[in-house]
Amino acid sequence: MSTDTSTVTFVVRWESDSEGVSYDMPSMVCTVEVPNGPGRDMQEAAYPLVAQRIVDSYPNGPSGAEAPIEPSWIFEDDPMCMVEAIFKGTPELLGEWAHSETI
């Protein structure tokens, strides 16, 4: 890790259209490098990076819809995903739980 960046790790779960959080779809563990800067909020700066990583991993969403999804759909307005946890740094994963994957 560079002193010019900080590492942030999100645990994110897909939202279901009708039921809220869907436990049938995987949790995603996503670690990103966020540029440091004066007055910069690491967590807020990480959201667009994580959204882009999700779109890169699931270009048509979790169910493979015909149309591609947009990064702005992940956390904004009527979000497609819910953040379960945010960690500063890269936590050491000792074990995985059902339906989880690292993206």
C-alpha positions in Angstrom: 0.0 0.0 0.0 1.3 3.4 -0.9 1.2 6.4 1.5 -0.8 8.1 -1.3 -3.6 5.6 -0.9 -5.6 3.9 1.9 -7.1 0.5 1.7 -10.8 0.0 2.4 -12.7 -3.3 2.3 -16.5 -3.5 1.8 -18.8 -6.5 2.4 -21.8 -6.0 0.1 -25.0 -8.0 -0.5 -27.3 -7.8 -3.5 -30.8 -6.5 -2.8 -33.7 -8.5 -4.1 -36.4 -6.6 -6.1 -39.3 -7.5 -3.9 -37.9 -8.9 -0.6 -35.1 -6.5 0.4 -31.8 -8.4 1.0 -31.5 -11.6 -0.9 -29.7 -14.4 1.0 -29.8 -16.5 -2.2 -27.3 -14.2 -3.9 -23.6 -14.0 -2.8 -22.1 -11.5 -0.4 -19.2 -9.8 -2.1 -15.9 -8.9 -0.4 -14.3 -6.0 -2.2 -11.0 -4.3 -1.3 -10.1 -1.0 -3.1 -7.3 1.5 -2.8 -8.6 5.1 -2.2 -6.4 8.1 -2.9 -5.5 10.1 0.2 -6.0 13.9 0.3 -6.7 16.7 2.7 -10.2 16.4 4.2 -10.9 13.3 2.1 -13.4 10.9 3.5 -12.0 7.4 2.8 -15.3 5.7 3.1 -17.2 8.0 0.7 -14.3 8.0 -1.8 -14.5 4.1 -1.8 -18.2 3.9 -2.8 -17.7 4.7 -6.6 -14.7 2.4 -6.8 -16.6 -0.5 -5.2 -19.6 0.1 -7.4 -17.4 0.0 -10.5 -15.8 -3.3 -9.3 -19.3 -4.8 -8.8 -20.3 -3.7 -12.3 -17.1 -5.1 -13.7 -17.7 -8.5 -12.0 -21.5 -8.6 -12.8 -22.0 -6.4 -15.9 -25.6 -7.5 -16.2 -26.4 -7.8 -12.5 -26.7 -10.9 -10.4 -29.4 -12.5 -12.5 -27.7 -11.8 -15.9 -30.3 -9.4 -17.3 -30.2 -8.5 -21.0 -29.2 -4.8 -20.4 -26.0 -3.9 -18.6 -26.2 -2.3 -15.2 -24.6 1.1 -14.3 -22.3 1.9 -11.4 -24.7 4.6 -10.1 -27.4 1.9 -9.6 -25.3 0.0 -7.0 -25.6 2.4 -4.0 -27.6 5.4 -5.1 -31.3 6.2 -5.2 -33.0 2.7 -5.2 -29.8 0.8 -4.6 -29.1 -2.7 -6.0 -26.8 -3.5 -3.1 -26.6 -3.1 0.7 -23.3 -2.6 2.6 -23.0 -5.1 5.4 -19.6 -4.0 6.7 -16.8 -1.6 5.9 -13.2 -2.2 7.1 -10.2 0.1 7.1 -7.4 -1.9 5.6 -7.5 -5.5 4.4 -8.9 -7.8 7.0 -7.4 -11.3 7.2 -10.2 -13.6 6.0 -10.0 -16.7 8.2 -13.0 -18.5 6.6 -15.7 -17.9 4.2 -19.5 -18.1 4.8 -22.1 -19.5 2.5 -22.6 -17.6 -0.8 -19.6 -15.3 -0.4 -17.0 -14.4 -3.0 -14.1 -12.0 -3.3 -14.4 -9.6 -6.2 
